[in-house]
Amino acid sequence: MEHASDILVIGSGLAGLGYALKVAEFARVNLVTKRGLTDTSTKMAQGGIAAVLGPDDRFEYHIQDTLTTGEGLSHPDIVELVVRQGPARIRELIDLGAHFDLGQDNGYDLGREGGHSHRRVIHAQDMTGAEVERILVEKVLAHPNIQVFENHMGVNLITLERVVRQGQVVTEAERTCLGAYVLNKATGQVDSFMARITLLATGGVGKVYLYTSNPDIATGDGIAMAYRAGAGIGNMEFVQFHPTCLYHPMAKNFLISEALRGEGAFLIDHRGKAFMEQYHALKDLAPRDTVARAIDLEMKKTGADCVYLDISHKPADFVRSRFPNIYQECLKYGIDITTEPIPVVPAAHYMCGGVVTDVWGRTNISSLYAVGEVSMTGLHGANRLASNSLLEALVFSHQAAQATRETLPALLAKPTAPVAAWDTYGAKDSEEGVVVSHSWDEIRRFMWNYVGIVRSDSRLLRAQDRIGPILKEINEYYWKFLITSDLLELRNIAYVADLIIRMALRRKESRGLHYNLDYPRVDDENFHRDTVISPEGWH
């Protein structure tokens, strides 16, 4: 079956929904999401959105904090663009109906998180993402120009690489995206979703690792699809591990927000001793990479399974009102955070790299855009500043919508290219589901052990030795059997794992989120640059 629209959006977090709403003012939009509309990383975001909103804050302060945290790889022009647009984009959310916490004199209550010099994180208690997702979903479902397809998963992008026009060959440099093949999970059929512009907003890659704060949907689908289609992918070695996820045998993927440390919580070891002053002048408000490595080292030194985050010294009423979601969730597991510390461990949290885009969210493939965690805009550099992720999605969904408004009329005036329907090539149902589950588990374990918070060349080479044969096996399996969402996710995490390993091996230094024991220092002479690759090679 073929579905045609002016715009195809793949993903339903802040980036995808925000873009869809803006372009729906002048275009017909199909929006596909591989589970439910609200099964997103956006919904799980606790802390908030960073922006210059306080009377004592300045754009220059936020810019400098972002550049400092990015350790030399953030693009200054992109940082300035995002920071200066922040207040206006947040006002748009408020105008849509999003509610954020108020402080004194009816001003907004602003939190402070690690790496920030000022209070500038606007929030809705500790459920900011859920509030943002709520209002955007409400508006999207009510919009007559947006058709939503839940439980539909992207398989491959459809690209036009070589065509003959008036006797001349259009070369691969003019590669164009025409839409995507999409699996209808309910029927098992693969449909063609054709569009003049396609936007990837598929989120991150956390499920590549054994332990992650991400939802189950975070399998790097957009990055893998874009790479296979020929897009440039950059800075995949910079995986941010959130320092504090709840450590409990029954808990899954539950993040303990950095906002707790912003409100005075501090990390302690199993003996109750605070330890962050040994690692950074900002102590518990140090950037995330420093805190995650400190926790990792403390656990290895003591042999402990976790460390603890203590906010019990704060008034109980304040803790319950400021962090109601975290309080209730921990209480489910018998932990009262108003009277006892929270057991925590680091977990894969955010991908600072992704599909390389320009200032408008455009990729090197014509008519293909990428926004949100799937993209690499140049904002985060080697390390993301806390609460800059929702901000980036807000700003770049706006940027991409502006570019779409300008370019779509000319695209609509051109004839559409014929595209073949999905062909199964004689594939059959698989009776070997264990192959998928085994490979999935193996990839996630060796990525955690060898390509995690602290790396070395020998560990990375071990990972490389494993991912090559696994990727070959998966691709052989992919062509033999009818595809399922499980197989697609496995294929995508394998591609993403391979990209992370290759880029980590290429960067012979330690910078930001990439820490290699064999090269413990920053090497600006040789590596003060982004790491970018496409199927054609390194760039």
Residue pairs with C-beta under 8 A, 6 or more apart in sequence:
1 189
1 191
1 192
2 191
2 192
2 193
2 194
2 421
3 30
3 149
3 191
3 192
3 193
3 194
4 193
4 194
4 195
5 27
5 28
5 29
5 30
5 147
5 193
5 194
5 195
6 23
6 27
6 28
6 29
6 195
6 196
6 197
6 408
6 412
7 20
7 23
7 27
7 28
7 29
7 30
7 195
7 196
7 197
7 198
7 199
7 404
7 408
8 29
8 30
8 31
8 32
8 179
8 180
8 193
8 194
8 195
8 197
8 198
8 199
9 16
9 19
9 20
9 29
9 30
9 31
9 32
9 198
9 199
9 201
10 16
10 31
10 32
10 33
10 154
10 180
10 198
10 199
10 200
10 201
10 202
10 221
10 222
11 33
11 40
11 199
11 200
11 201
11 202
11 203
11 222
11 372
11 374
12 31
12 33
12 37
12 38
12 39
12 40
12 137
12 148
12 201
13 40
13 41
13 42
13 43
13 133
13 201
13 203
13 372
13 393
14 40
14 42
14 129
14 132
14 133
14 136
14 372
14 390
14 393
14 394
14 397
15 42
15 201
15 371
15 372
15 373
15 374
15 393
15 396
15 397
16 31
16 33
16 199
16 201
16 371
16 372
16 397
17 31
17 133
17 136
17 137
17 139
17 140
18 136
18 393
18 394
18 397
18 398
19 199
19 201
19 371
19 397
19 400
19 401
20 29
20 31
20 140
20 143
20 146
21 136
21 139
21 140
21 143
21 146
22 397
22 398
22 401
23 29
23 401
23 404
23 405
23 408
24 143
24 145
24 146
25 145
26 405
26 408
27 145
27 404
27 408
28 145
28 147
29 145
29 146
29 147
30 147
30 149
30 193
30 195
31 140
31 146
31 147
31 148
31 149
32 149
32 152
32 153
32 154
32 180
32 182
32 193
33 39
33 40
33 148
33 149
33 150
33 151
33 152
34 151
34 152
34 153
34 154
34 185
34 217
34 221
34 485
35 150
35 151
35 217
36 150
36 151
37 137
37 140
37 141
37 148
37 150
38 133
38 137
39 215
39 217
40 129
40 133
40 203
40 215
40 217
41 129
41 203
41 204
41 214
41 215
41 217
41 218
41 373
42 129
42 132
42 133
42 390
42 393
43 129
43 130
43 133
43 215
44 129
44 130
44 213
44 214
44 215
44 253
44 255
45 128
45 129
45 130
45 132
45 389
45 390
46 126
46 127
46 128
46 129
46 255
46 257
46 259
46 325
46 326
47 111
47 113
47 121
47 123
47 126
47 128
47 257
47 258
47 259
47 386
47 387
48 100
48 111
48 121
48 122
48 123
48 124
48 128
48 259
48 387
48 390
49 86
49 90
49 121
49 122
49 123
49 128
49 132
49 387
49 390
49 391
49 394
50 62
50 86
50 113
50 116
50 120
50 121
50 385
50 386
50 387
50 388
50 391
51 62
51 83
51 86
51 87
51 89
51 90
51 120
51 122
51 391
52 58
52 59
52 61
52 62
52 83
52 86
52 87
52 120
53 87
53 90
53 108
53 110
53 120
53 122
54 110
54 118
54 119
54 120
56 118
57 118
57 119
57 120
59 80
59 83
59 84
61 117
61 118
62 83
62 86
62 116
62 118
62 120
63 76
63 79
63 80
63 83
64 117
65 115
65 116
65 117
65 385
66 74
66 79
66 82
66 83
66 379
66 385
66 388
67 74
67 76
67 79
67 381
68 115
69 115
69 287
69 381
69 383
69 384
69 385
69 512
70 79
70 379
70 380
70 381
70 382
70 383
70 384
70 385
70 512
71 381
71 382
71 383
71 511
71 512
71 522
72 381
72 382
72 511
72 522
72 524
72 528
73 235
73 381
73 382
73 511
73 512
73 528
73 529
73 530
74 378
74 379
74 380
74 381
74 382
75 377
75 378
75 379
75 381
77 359
77 378
78 359
78 377
78 378
78 379
79 378
79 379
81 359
81 395
82 377
82 379
82 388
82 391
82 392
82 395
82 396
85 394
85 395
85 398
86 391
86 394
86 395
89 391
89 394
89 395
89 398
90 122
90 394
92 394
92 398
93 132
93 135
93 394
94 100
96 135
96 136
96 139
97 135
97 138
98 124
98 131
98 132
98 134
98 135
99 124
99 131
100 108
100 109
100 122
100 123
100 124
100 128
100 131
101 108
101 109
101 122
101 123
101 124
101 125
102 108
102 109
103 109
103 110
108 122
109 122
109 123
110 119
110 120
110 121
110 122
111 119
111 121
111 123
111 259
111 262
111 263
112 118
112 119
112 120
112 121
112 262
112 285
113 121
113 258
113 259
113 261
113 262
113 285
113 386
113 387
114 258
114 261
114 262
114 282
114 284
114 285
114 286
114 287
114 288
114 291
114 386
115 282
115 285
115 286
115 287
115 288
115 385
115 386
116 262
116 285
116 385
116 386
116 387
121 259
121 262
121 386
121 387
122 128
123 259
124 130
124 131
124 132
125 321
125 322
125 323
125 324
125 325
126 257
126 259
126 322
126 323
126 324
126 325
126 326
127 324
127 325
128 390
129 390
132 390
140 146
140 148
141 148
149 182
149 184
151 184
151 185
151 186
152 182
152 183
152 184
152 185
152 191
153 182
153 183
153 185
153 221
153 485
153 488
154 180
154 181
154 182
154 183
154 202
154 221
154 222
154 225
155 180
155 181
155 182
155 183
155 190
155 225
155 422
155 483
155 488
156 180
156 181
156 225
156 228
156 229
157 177
157 179
157 180
157 198
157 225
157 226
157 228
157 229
157 365
157 368
158 177
158 178
158 179
158 180
158 181
158 192
158 194
158 419
159 175
159 176
159 177
159 178
159 229
159 230
159 365
160 175
160 176
160 178
160 417
161 172
161 175
161 176
161 230
162 169
162 170
162 171
162 172
163 169
163 170
163 417
164 170
172 230
174 366
175 229
175 230
175 364
175 365
175 366
176 365
176 366
176 367
177 197
177 198
177 229
177 365
177 366
177 367
177 368
178 194
178 195
178 198
178 367
178 416
178 417
178 419
179 192
179 193
179 194
179 195
179 198
179 419
180 193
180 198
180 225
181 190
181 191
181 192
181 193
181 422
182 190
182 191
182 192
182 193
183 189
183 190
183 483
183 484
183 485
183 488
184 190
184 191
185 485
188 482
188 484
189 422
190 422
190 483
191 422
192 419
192 421
192 422
194 416
194 419
196 367
196 408
196 411
196 412
197 367
197 368
197 369
197 404
197 407
197 408
197 411
198 367
198 368
198 369
199 361
199 368
199 369
199 370
199 371
199 400
200 222
200 225
200 226
200 355
200 368
200 369
200 370
200 371
200 374
200 375
201 222
201 370
201 371
201 372
201 374
201 393
201 397
202 220
202 221
202 222
202 223
202 225
202 372
202 374
203 214
203 217
203 218
203 222
203 372
203 373
203 374
204 214
204 218
204 220
204 350
204 351
204 373
204 374
205 214
205 218
205 219
205 220
205 223
205 239
205 348
205 351
205 493
205 496
205 500
206 212
206 213
206 214
206 218
206 347
206 348
206 349
206 350
206 351
207 214
207 216
207 218
207 219
207 220
207 444
207 489
207 493
208 219
208 220
208 348
208 443
208 444
208 447
208 493
208 496
208 497
208 500
209 239
209 347
209 348
209 444
209 447
209 448
209 452
210 444
210 445
210 447
210 448
211 245
211 345
211 346
211 347
211 348
211 448
212 218
212 253
212 347
212 348
212 349
213 242
213 245
213 253
213 254
213 255
213 347
213 348
213 349
214 253
214 348
214 349
215 253
216 253
219 489
219 492
219 493
219 496
220 351
220 492
220 493
220 495
220 496
221 488
221 489
221 492
222 354
222 355
222 370
222 374
223 233
223 236
223 351
223 354
223 355
223 374
223 492
223 495
223 496
223 499
224 491
224 492
224 493
224 495
224 496
225 492
226 233
226 355
226 363
226 365
226 368
226 370
226 374
227 233
227 355
227 495
227 499
227 534
227 535
228 495
228 535
229 365
229 368
230 364
230 365
230 534
230 535
230 536
231 355
231 356
231 363
231 364
231 365
231 368
231 370
231 534
232 355
232 356
232 363
232 364
232 532
232 533
232 534
232 539
233 353
233 354
233 355
233 356
233 376
233 499
233 532
233 533
233 534
234 353
234 354
234 356
234 376
234 530
234 531
234 532
234 533
235 352
235 353
235 354
235 376
235 381
235 382
235 503
235 530
235 531
235 532
236 351
236 353
236 354
236 496
236 499
236 500
236 503
236 504
236 531
237 353
237 500
237 503
237 504
237 506
237 507
237 513
237 514
237 531
238 351
238 352
238 353
238 380
238 381
238 382
238 383
238 512
238 513
238 514
239 348
239 350
239 351
239 352
239 451
239 500
239 513
240 288
240 289
240 292
240 348
240 349
240 350
240 351
240 352
240 383
240 384
240 513
241 288
241 289
241 292
241 346
241 347
241 348
241 349
241 452
241 453
241 513
242 255
242 258
242 288
242 292
242 346
242 347
242 348
242 349
242 350
243 258
243 267
243 288
243 291
243 292
243 294
243 295
243 344
243 346
244 255
244 256
244 257
244 258
244 260
244 261
244 267
244 291
244 295
244 309
244 342
244 344
244 345
244 346
245 253
245 254
245 255
245 256
245 344
245 345
245 346
245 347
246 254
246 255
246 256
246 329
246 330
246 333
246 342
246 343
246 344
247 305
247 306
247 343
247 344
247 345
248 333
248 335
248 343
250 333
251 329
251 333
253 347
254 329
255 347
255 349
256 309
256 326
256 342
256 344
257 323
257 326
258 288
258 386
259 322
259 323
260 309
260 311
260 323
260 326
261 267
261 284
261 285
261 309
262 285
263 311
263 314
263 322
264 311
264 313
264 314
265 284
265 309
265 310
265 311
265 314
266 274
266 276
266 283
266 284
266 309
266 310
267 274
267 275
267 276
267 284
267 291
267 294
267 295
267 307
267 308
267 309
267 310
267 344
268 274
268 275
268 307
268 308
268 309
268 310
268 341
269 275
269 298
269 302
269 304
269 307
269 308
270 302
270 304
270 307
270 308
272 308
272 341
274 283
274 284
275 294
275 298
275 307
276 283
276 284
276 286
276 291
276 294
277 283
278 294
279 286
279 290
279 291
279 293
279 294
280 286
280 287
280 290
280 291
280 294
284 291
286 294
287 383
287 385
288 349
288 383
288 384
288 386
289 383
289 512
289 513
289 515
292 346
292 453
293 453
293 454
293 515
295 307
295 344
295 345
295 346
296 346
296 453
296 454
298 304
298 307
299 305
299 306
299 307
299 345
305 345
306 343
306 344
306 345
307 343
307 344
307 345
308 341
308 342
308 343
308 344
309 341
309 342
309 344
310 341
310 342
311 319
311 323
311 337
311 338
311 342
312 319
312 337
312 338
312 339
312 340
312 341
314 338
316 338
316 339
319 327
319 337
319 338
320 327
320 338
323 337
326 337
327 337
327 338
330 336
330 337
330 342
335 342
335 343
346 453
348 448
350 373
350 384
350 389
351 373
352 376
352 380
352 381
352 382
352 383
352 384
352 512
352 513
353 376
353 503
353 531
354 370
354 373
354 374
354 375
354 376
355 363
355 370
355 374
355 375
355 376
356 363
356 364
356 375
356 376
356 530
356 532
357 363
357 369
357 370
357 371
357 375
357 376
357 377
357 396
359 377
359 399
360 369
360 399
360 400
360 402
360 403
361 369
361 370
361 371
361 375
361 377
361 396
361 397
361 399
361 400
361 403
362 368
362 369
362 400
362 403
363 369
363 370
364 534
367 411
369 400
369 403
369 404
371 393
371 396
371 397
371 400
372 389
372 392
372 393
372 396
372 397
373 389
373 393
375 396
376 530
377 392
377 396
378 530
379 388
379 392
380 388
380 392
381 512
382 511
382 512
382 513
382 514
383 512
383 513
424 482
425 479
427 479
427 480
427 481
427 482
427 483
428 480
428 481
428 482
429 481
429 482
430 477
430 480
430 481
430 482
430 484
430 487
432 477
432 481
433 486
435 473
435 477
436 477
436 484
436 486
436 487
436 490
437 486
439 470
439 473
439 474
439 490
439 494
440 486
440 489
440 490
440 493
442 466
442 470
443 466
443 467
443 470
443 490
443 493
443 494
443 497
444 493
446 462
446 463
446 466
446 467
447 463
447 497
447 500
449 459
450 459
450 460
450 462
450 463
451 459
451 460
451 463
451 497
451 500
451 501
451 504
453 515
454 515
454 517
455 504
455 514
455 515
455 516
455 517
456 516
456 517
456 518
457 505
457 516
457 518
460 501
460 504
460 505
460 516
461 505
463 497
463 501
464 501
464 502
464 505
467 494
467 497
467 498
467 501
468 498
470 494
471 494
471 495
471 498
474 487
474 490
474 491
474 494
475 491
477 487
478 487
478 491
481 487
499 533
502 533
503 531
503 533
504 514
504 516
506 531
506 538
507 514
507 516
507 527
507 531
508 516
508 518
508 519
508 523
508 526
508 527
509 516
509 519
509 521
509 522
509 523
509 526
509 527
510 516
510 519
510 520
510 521
510 522
511 522
511 523
511 527
532 538
532 539
533 539
